[in-house]
Amino acid sequence: MRWLGIIAIALCASACKRGAEPVSEPPRMETLRQMVAHGAALRNVPFHTVIEATTGHRVIPIDQQDPVAAAIVEALGEAVVEASETLSAETSPLRRLRRINEASRYFENEVLAQLNASGEFGCEIPPTADGASQRSGYPDLKLTHLASGRIAYLDPKLFEQGSRGSSFRSFYYEPKSETNKVLEDAHHLLLGIEHDGRDGAWQFTNWHLVDLSKLSVRLKPEFQAANRDLYLDRAIISSGK
């Protein structure tokens, strides 16, 4: 039922963005009714509100007049250029891959290595709330500016040239208490890397660093069940061979 509280916050944030009067969190049943009634239209929810509501940690906007933020932006730009050159080369390990989806981890590893080699930053796979190291789930990388202790969470994403305006889902965040990886106030950044679409011989060209404090997201509620939920002995009323 934790999702109902999150949805209530999201509904309120969405309403406030449209200029409606804020409302207090409704009881669970009313929240469920709102989820069903408004789920298809729940849009423009600030991502920073979702993060703050589900983790208790603040999303820090990038101010490029701030020396630490500027250093983070510069270092990521240098790291992605190096990674793109390495992974576009004839000797790239990506030439063995069949699908571009498998290439994201190589970029994560290259960017991580470049940042750790800089001497100014530490970069790692962010640990979960229970202390495990987990690759899956948002965010993919945790960057620390060593002198200041400033944290930036980073999500590298690959996309094909010409698809920047696509409406297909390319980013998602699923709140989970045990595997939550957002454990500190931090910048939240997405590193989008364009490729030319040549399967098995990809060239990586442009890149875009996105400040996710400016991102708005959509929530699509979905009621679902697996086979183990469906085929319960107490629910089966007839069977045959």
Secondary structure as GFF3:
##gff-version 3
##sequence-region A 1 241
A	DSSP	alpha_helix	2	17	.	.	.	ID=ss1
A	DSSP	alpha_helix	28	38	.	.	.	ID=ss2
A	DSSP	three_ten_helix	39	41	.	.	.	ID=ss3
A	DSSP	beta_strand	45	46	.	.	.	ID=ss4
A	DSSP	alpha_helix	47	55	.	.	.	ID=ss5
A	DSSP	alpha_helix	67	88	.	.	.	ID=ss6
A	DSSP	three_ten_helix	93	96	.	.	.	ID=ss7
A	DSSP	three_ten_helix	100	103	.	.	.	ID=ss8
A	DSSP	alpha_helix	104	117	.	.	.	ID=ss9
A	DSSP	beta_strand	121	124	.	.	.	ID=ss10
A	DSSP	beta_strand	141	145	.	.	.	ID=ss11
A	DSSP	beta_strand	151	160	.	.	.	ID=ss12
A	DSSP	beta_strand	187	195	.	.	.	ID=ss13
A	DSSP	beta_strand	204	211	.	.	.	ID=ss14
A	DSSP	three_ten_helix	212	214	.	.	.	ID=ss15
A	DSSP	beta_strand	216	217	.	.	.	ID=ss16
A	DSSP	alpha_helix	227	230	.	.	.	ID=ss17
###
